[in-house]
Amino acid sequence: MIDADRLAREAGLTKGSAERCLDAFNDVTTEALKKGDRISLIGFGSFSISKRSARTGRNPQTGDAVGSAGRKDVRFKAGAELSKAVN
């Protein structure tokens, strides 16, 4: 979780401005991903949508077949700079 207080200090913003920036980023990212767009933050990474197909699983207690509907997942791939910084 990103702390708005720390973000405000690092960026030289008020806490309210930092919170509005985070909210706006969440909204814009969500809308773009809903449309199927890819979000790239140079040096940080990229967010994209991946489709998972429907499949049949098993209930481990009964062994009965259980269907799982297909869905969309959000994927994040770290950029080179972020990967280098954490390793």
N, C-alpha and C positions, 0 to 999 in steps of 0.2 A: 504494500500500500504506500502510495506516495504521500508524504506529509506536506500539506499546504504551507505550514509555517516554514519548513526548511526550504521549500521551493521559493517562497517569497523572499527569504534571506539571500539565497544564492542568486536570484535574478534581480534583486533590488526592487521588488514589487511589494504592494500591501498584501496582507493575507487574503482579503476579499478579491483582489485582482488575480491572485494565484489560483484561488478556488474557481473563479469564473473561467480562467484559462483551462484548467483541468476538466471542468464540466463541458466546455466547448469542444475540447479534444475528444472526449468520450462521445459526444453527440455526433460530431463530424465523422469520426471513425466508424461508429455504428451505422450511420446512414450509408457511407461509402461501401462498407462490407455487405450490407443488405442488398445493394445494387449489384454486387459481384465485383466491385473494383478492388484493386490491390493498393495497400497503403505502404509507402516506402519512406523510411526516415534514414537518410544517408548516414552511414557509420553506426547506426543503432540497430536497425533491422527492418523487417517487413512483415505485415499482416496480410493474410489472404484467406480465402474460403476454400475448403476442401470438401468434396462430396463423399459421403460414406454410403455404400449401397446397402440395401436391406439384406439381412442374413437370418439364418436359423441357428439359434443357440440351444443349450440344454439347461434345464433346471437341475442344479447339482444335487438337490435333495430327492427329487422324484425321477429324474432322468427323462422327463417329458420334454418334447420339443417346444421351444418358445420362440416366437417370431420377434424380430427386431426391425423396426421401420428404418428406411434410409433417412439420412439427415445431413445437414451441413455443419461442419466444424470450422472453428477459427484456428488458423495455424500461424505461428510466429517463427520466423527464421532470423536468428541473430546475425547482425552484420559483422564484418571482419574486425572492426575496432572494438566492438563490445565483446566478441569472443576472445580477442587478444587480451583485453583488460581483465577478464575474469579467470583466465588460465595462467 
